[in-house]
Amino acid sequence: MKEHKVRRYMPASPEAVFAALTEPGALARWWGPEGFTSHDVKVDARVGGVFSLAMRGEDGVDYPMAGCFTEVSAPWSFRWVTEALSLEGKALLRSTARVELGTQDGGTLLSLKVDAEPLVPEAVAMVEGMPVGWNQSLHRLEDYLEASLDRQIVTTAFLQASPEAAYDAWVDPDTIGRWWGPEGFSLTREAMDVRVGGEWRFVMHGPDGTDYPNLDRYRELTRPSRIVLEHAAPPFTMKVYFDSFQGGTILSMRQTFPGPEAAQEARDRYGAAEGAAQTLARLARLLAGGERKS
């Protein structure tokens, strides 16, 4: 049996959060870890009501689950019991999840407790991955509540380092200059005031000699789990999450733009998606001890 507990602030009312957790159309938008989609969602949020869906990985494989609600007190709490199933309908693991919602700072404090038990040997790895899967799902729930899913560039990487070490690589002035930027880029730091409201001003130097001035402001610093930055031009918000996984860290970097068109322009004009992937690859090499000069 494995237990996972988490408390997260959500930028919406308890009614809106409850709806996002219990309405099929909403769940289909955000449920599942990064890279997964959900379909065939059935939810009846009453005692004895069904809760079932199938998650689909990037490889096209489906991961169905089915269960029911055992407690419901809308919009403040509910509890469900579910089983992860094989494609043939065999139960692989059983989990119980309880969600409690409370008002906080104009939004909602979500408290989640999940207990999971593998029913077959091959489900042990699934249970071990449960905490990071839930954490990533809650990142996506927050994005859904902020209506940002359609205007994002999301990049993930596995880092061979603890969340503390990965977080520190983002806020240490000497370390960040060793890995920030796509392949072939270097960085000159002009100012780095690592505090909420502080500025990070720097110039990125491209391999062709072009300089790219940048200005970011720190909006949130929560070691070792999350950093939020506001980028000045082009304007976007960048949330960085550090989730512990198998002795290392899954880092999720989420750039949210004013609208879908701005996100697409960042991809097409600035190569933002590829640049982010290359940047995190450099960080991964550094933390693994395999840094090389670009």
C-alpha positions as CSV (number, residue, x, y, z in Angstrom):
1,M,0.0,0.0,0.0
2,K,1.4,3.4,-0.9
3,E,0.0,6.7,0.3
4,H,0.3,10.1,-1.4
5,K,-0.8,13.4,0.2
6,V,-0.7,16.8,-1.4
7,R,-2.2,20.3,-0.8
8,R,-2.4,22.7,-3.6
9,Y,-3.8,26.2,-4.1
10,M,-6.2,26.5,-7.1
11,P,-7.0,29.8,-8.6
12,A,-10.8,29.3,-8.7
13,S,-13.8,29.0,-6.3
14,P,-14.5,25.6,-4.7
15,E,-17.6,25.3,-6.9
16,A,-15.4,25.7,-10.0
17,V,-12.8,23.3,-8.8
18,F,-15.4,20.7,-7.8
19,A,-16.9,21.0,-11.3
20,A,-13.5,20.5,-12.9
21,L,-13.0,17.4,-10.9
22,T,-16.5,15.8,-11.5
23,E,-17.7,16.9,-14.9
24,P,-16.8,14.6,-17.8
25,G,-16.0,17.4,-20.3
26,A,-13.7,19.1,-17.8
27,L,-11.9,15.9,-16.8
28,A,-11.2,15.1,-20.4
29,R,-9.3,18.4,-20.8
30,W,-6.8,18.0,-18.0
31,W,-6.8,14.5,-16.4
32,G,-3.5,12.5,-16.6
33,P,0.2,13.1,-16.5
34,E,2.1,15.2,-19.2
35,G,1.7,13.7,-22.7
36,F,-1.5,11.8,-21.8
37,T,-5.0,12.4,-23.0
38,S,-8.3,11.0,-21.6
39,H,-11.4,9.7,-23.3
40,D,-14.5,7.7,-22.7
41,V,-15.0,9.7,-19.4
42,K,-18.0,8.8,-17.4
43,V,-18.7,10.6,-14.1
44,D,-21.8,10.6,-11.9
45,A,-20.9,12.5,-8.8
46,R,-23.2,10.9,-6.3
47,V,-22.8,8.1,-3.8
48,G,-22.6,4.9,-5.9
49,G,-22.2,6.9,-9.1
50,V,-19.7,5.7,-11.7
51,F,-16.2,7.2,-12.2
52,S,-14.4,5.7,-15.3
53,L,-12.1,6.8,-18.1
54,A,-9.2,5.7,-20.3
55,M,-5.9,7.5,-20.4
56,R,-4.0,7.3,-23.6
57,G,-0.2,7.7,-23.7
58,E,1.8,9.3,-26.4
59,D,2.5,5.8,-27.7
60,G,-1.2,5.2,-28.3
61,V,-1.6,2.7,-25.5
62,D,-4.8,3.0,-23.4
63,Y,-4.9,2.7,-19.6
64,P,-8.5,2.3,-18.5
65,M,-9.8,2.7,-14.9
66,A,-13.2,2.3,-13.4
67,G,-14.8,2.7,-10.0
68,C,-17.4,4.7,-8.1
69,F,-18.0,7.5,-5.6
70,T,-18.4,6.4,-2.0
71,E,-18.8,9.9,-0.5
72,V,-20.0,13.2,-2.0
73,S,-20.6,16.5,-0.3
74,A,-20.7,19.1,-3.1
75,P,-18.8,21.3,-3.5
76,W,-16.5,20.5,-0.5
77,S,-15.4,16.9,-0.6
78,F,-15.8,13.5,-2.2
79,R,-14.2,10.1,-2.2
80,W,-13.9,7.5,-4.8
81,V,-12.6,3.9,-5.1
82,T,-11.2,2.9,-8.5
83,E,-9.3,0.1,-10.1
84,A,-6.7,0.4,-12.9
85,L,-7.5,-2.2,-15.5
86,S,-5.7,-4.1,-18.2
87,L,-7.1,-3.9,-21.8
88,E,-8.7,-7.2,-21.1
89,G,-10.5,-5.8,-18.0
90,K,-8.3,-7.4,-15.3
91,A,-7.8,-5.3,-12.2
92,L,-4.2,-4.3,-11.8
93,L,-4.3,-1.9,-8.8
94,R,-6.9,-0.5,-6.5
95,S,-6.8,3.0,-5.1
96,T,-8.9,5.2,-2.8
97,A,-8.8,9.0,-3.3
98,R,-10.3,11.6,-1.0
99,V,-10.5,15.3,-2.1
100,E,-11.3,18.1,0.3
101,L,-11.8,21.7,-0.8
102,G,-11.7,24.9,1.2
103,T,-11.6,28.6,0.5
104,Q,-8.3,30.4,0.7
105,D,-7.1,33.8,-0.5
106,G,-9.9,34.2,-3.0
107,G,-9.4,30.7,-4.4
108,T,-9.4,27.1,-3.2
109,L,-7.1,24.9,-1.1
110,L,-7.3,21.4,-2.5
111,S,-6.3,18.6,-0.2
112,L,-5.8,15.2,-1.7
113,K,-5.1,11.8,-0.1
114,V,-4.6,8.7,-2.2
115,D,-4.0,5.2,-1.1
116,A,-3.0,2.7,-3.8
117,E,-2.4,-1.1,-3.6
118,P,-0.9,-3.2,-6.4
119,L,-3.0,-6.3,-7.2
120,V,-0.5,-7.9,-9.5
121,P,3.3,-7.8,-9.6
122,E,3.5,-5.6,-12.8
123,A,1.4,-2.9,-11.0
124,V,4.2,-2.2,-8.5
125,A,5.8,0.3,-10.8
126,M,2.5,1.9,-11.5
127,V,2.0,2.5,-7.8
128,E,5.5,3.9,-7.4
129,G,4.8,6.4,-10.2
130,M,1.5,7.5,-8.7
131,P,2.8,10.5,-6.8
132,V,4.4,12.2,-9.9
133,G,1.4,11.2,-12.0
134,W,-1.0,13.0,-9.6
135,N,1.3,16.0,-9.3
136,Q,1.4,16.4,-13.0
137,S,-2.3,16.0,-13.3
138,L,-2.8,18.8,-10.7
139,H,-0.4,21.0,-12.7
140,R,-2.8,20.5,-15.6
141,L,-5.9,21.1,-13.5
142,E,-4.4,24.5,-12.5
143,D,-3.8,25.3,-16.1
144,Y,-7.4,24.3,-17.0
145,L,-8.8,26.5,-14.2
146,E,-6.7,29.4,-15.6
147,A,-7.9,28.7,-19.1
148,S,-4.3,28.4,-20.3
149,L,-4.2,24.9,-21.8
150,D,-4.6,26.2,-25.4
151,R,-1.9,28.9,-25.1
152,Q,1.0,27.0,-23.6
153,I,4.3,25.5,-24.6
154,V,5.0,22.6,-22.1
155,T,8.5,21.0,-22.0
156,T,9.5,18.2,-19.6
157,A,12.8,16.5,-18.8
158,F,14.1,13.9,-16.4
159,L,17.0,15.1,-14.3
160,Q,19.4,12.9,-12.4
161,A,19.4,15.0,-9.3
162,S,17.1,15.8,-6.4
163,P,14.4,18.4,-6.7
164,E,16.5,20.6,-4.3
165,A,19.6,20.4,-6.6
166,A,17.5,21.0,-9.7
167,Y,15.8,24.0,-8.1
168,D,19.1,25.4,-6.9
169,A,20.5,25.2,-10.5
170,W,17.7,27.7,-11.5
171,V,18.4,30.3,-8.7
172,D,22.2,30.1,-8.3
173,P,23.7,33.0,-10.4
174,D,26.9,31.1,-11.3
175,T,25.2,27.8,-12.2
176,I,22.4,29.1,-14.4
177,G,24.9,30.7,-16.8
178,R,26.4,27.3,-17.5
179,W,23.3,25.8,-19.0
180,W,20.6,28.4,-19.8
181,G,19.7,28.7,-23.5
182,P,19.6,26.4,-26.5
183,E,22.6,24.6,-27.9
184,G,25.3,27.0,-29.0
185,F,24.1,29.9,-26.9
186,S,25.9,31.6,-24.0
187,L,24.7,34.0,-21.4
188,T,25.8,37.3,-19.8
189,R,24.1,38.0,-16.5
190,E,23.4,41.7,-15.8
191,A,21.3,41.3,-12.6
192,M,19.8,38.4,-10.7
193,D,17.8,39.4,-7.6
194,V,16.3,36.0,-6.5
195,R,13.3,37.1,-4.4
196,V,9.6,37.5,-5.1
197,G,9.4,40.8,-7.1
198,G,13.1,40.7,-8.0
199,E,14.5,41.0,-11.5
200,W,16.6,38.6,-13.6
201,R,18.2,40.6,-16.4
202,F,20.5,38.8,-18.9
203,V,21.7,38.8,-22.5
204,M,21.7,35.6,-24.5
205,H,24.4,35.4,-27.2
206,G,23.4,33.3,-30.3
207,P,26.0,31.2,-32.2
208,D,25.8,33.8,-35.1
209,G,26.7,36.6,-32.7
210,T,23.2,38.0,-32.3
211,D,22.4,39.3,-28.8
212,Y,19.0,38.8,-27.2
213,P,18.3,40.9,-24.1
214,N,15.9,39.4,-21.6
215,L,14.0,40.6,-18.5
216,D,12.2,38.2,-16.1
217,R,10.6,38.9,-12.7
218,Y,10.2,36.3,-10.0
219,R,6.6,35.9,-9.1
220,E,6.9,32.8,-6.9
221,L,9.8,30.9,-5.3
222,T,8.8,27.8,-3.4
223,R,11.9,25.6,-2.9
224,P,12.1,22.8,-4.0
225,S,8.8,22.4,-5.8
226,R,8.0,25.5,-8.0
227,I,9.3,28.7,-9.6
228,V,7.1,31.2,-11.4
229,L,8.6,33.9,-13.7
230,E,7.1,36.7,-15.7
231,H,8.9,37.3,-19.0
232,A,8.7,40.9,-20.3
233,A,9.0,40.6,-24.1
234,P,7.4,38.7,-25.6
235,P,5.1,38.5,-22.6
236,F,4.5,35.1,-21.1
237,T,4.4,33.4,-17.7
238,M,6.8,30.5,-17.0
239,K,6.0,28.0,-14.3
240,V,8.6,25.4,-13.4
241,Y,7.7,22.4,-11.4
242,F,10.2,20.0,-9.8
243,D,8.6,16.6,-9.0
244,S,10.6,13.8,-7.3
245,F,10.7,10.5,-9.3
246,Q,12.8,7.4,-9.0
247,G,15.7,9.1,-7.2
248,G,15.7,12.0,-9.6
249,T,13.4,14.9,-10.8
250,I,10.8,15.3,-13.5
251,L,10.9,19.0,-14.4
252,S,7.9,20.5,-16.1
253,M,8.4,24.0,-17.7
254,R,5.2,25.6,-18.8
255,Q,5.3,28.8,-20.8
256,T,1.8,30.5,-21.0
257,F,1.2,33.2,-23.5
258,P,-1.6,35.8,-23.8
259,G,-3.4,33.7,-26.4
260,P,-3.1,30.7,-28.7
261,E,-1.8,32.9,-31.6
262,A,1.0,34.3,-29.4
263,A,2.0,30.7,-28.4
264,Q,2.1,29.6,-32.0
265,E,4.1,32.6,-33.0
266,A,6.6,31.8,-30.3
267,R,6.9,28.3,-31.8
268,D,7.2,29.4,-35.4
269,R,9.2,32.7,-35.1
270,Y,11.4,32.0,-32.1
271,G,11.6,28.2,-32.1
272,A,10.4,28.3,-28.5
273,A,9.5,24.6,-28.2
274,E,12.8,23.3,-29.6
275,G,14.8,26.0,-27.7
276,A,13.2,24.9,-24.4
277,A,13.9,21.3,-25.1
278,Q,17.6,22.1,-25.8
279,T,17.8,24.2,-22.7
280,L,16.5,21.5,-20.5
281,A,18.8,19.0,-22.2
282,R,21.8,21.2,-21.2
283,L,20.5,21.3,-17.6
284,A,20.1,17.5,-17.6
285,R,23.7,17.1,-18.8
286,L,25.0,19.5,-16.2
287,L,23.2,17.8,-13.3
288,A,24.3,14.3,-14.5
289,G,27.9,15.5,-14.6
290,G,28.2,15.2,-18.3
291,E,28.3,19.0,-19.1
292,R,30.1,19.9,-22.3
293,K,30.8,23.3,-23.7
294,S,28.4,24.6,-26.3
